[in-house]
Structures are given as C-alpha cells and as structure tokens.
Amino acid sequence: MDAKSIGKHIKQRRRQLDISQYTLAALSGISVNTVVAIERGEGNPRLDNILSVLETLGLQFAVTLKSDNPSAYEEM
C-alpha cells in the first residue's frame, strides 16, 4: 500500500467519525499540517506520527514482508 492509499483510508475514517483535521491533529499530538500531508500522501511523515493518527482513528497498520528469493528466509 502506498502513501496516497494510506492517506485516503485515514481521510475516509476521519470523515466517518465526523472530526476535523484540526481535531485529529490535536488528539494525535501532531500539527494540522502533518495531518494534511498524511491525508494527501505527501512528504515523508515519521512512522510514529502515522501510528498516532491510526490509533486515534481506531485503525491498525499491518506489514507483510516478502521476498522474491525464498532462500533469503532460510538465512534468518
């Protein structure tokens, strides 16, 4: 999932909860400019900021690691 898709999901959830970007920023402990950038999929926001927004909205973020080289896992 790319940054724009993540931002789209965050924006949809914020609207479902009927809260403003300012309110989300305050509840998440980040600036409104950061919320706007995350929702637009712009910039390079810190992971802790994204996780804070997701937690505030009741969302979770899952990561799946995969490799084109199955033997790479054998080395771990």
N, C-alpha and C positions, 0 to 999 in steps of 0.2 A: 504494500500500500504506500503510495507516495504522499508527499506533504499536502498537496491540494485535496486529496481524498480524505485525509485525516481532518483537515480544516473544515471540509464540507460536513462531515459527521458531527464535529464539535458545534458548528453553527446550527445544524438541524436540531441537535439536542438542546442547545441554549434556547432556541425559539420554542421548542416543545414545552420547556419549563417556563416560558414567558419571562425571561430575565434579560436585562440589557447587557451590553458588552461592559459597561461601567460596573454593574453589579457583579458580573462574573469575575472581572479583574479584582475587585475588592475582596470577594470571597476566596479567590485563589491566591491572593497575596502578590499579584503581579500588576504591571501597568496596563492600562487600556490599549496602549499602542502595541504591546506584546500580544494581547488577545486578538486585535485586528490582524496582525501579521500572521498569527497561527491560523485564524479562520481563512485567510487568503492563501495560505500555503506559501508564504513568502519568508525570506530571511532564513536564519539558522537558529531557531529558538533552542534554549537549553532544555535538555530532557526533563529536568526537574520541574520546569515551568509547564511543559506539556502534561506531565503526570499530575501536577497540581490541578490543572484545568479539568482533566479527565476525572479525577477524584471528586472534584466539586460538582461535576455534572452526573456523577454516578456511572461513569463509563470505565471500561477496562481496556488495556492495551496488551495484546499478546504478540509475541515474536516467535517465528519459526525459523530455525536455522537449517539451511540445506546446502548441499554441495554437489557439483557436477561430478565430483570424484569420490565415490563411496569409500575408497580406501583411506580417505582423509580422516574418517571417523575411527578407523582401526588404530590410528596413531595416538588417539586421545586416551 
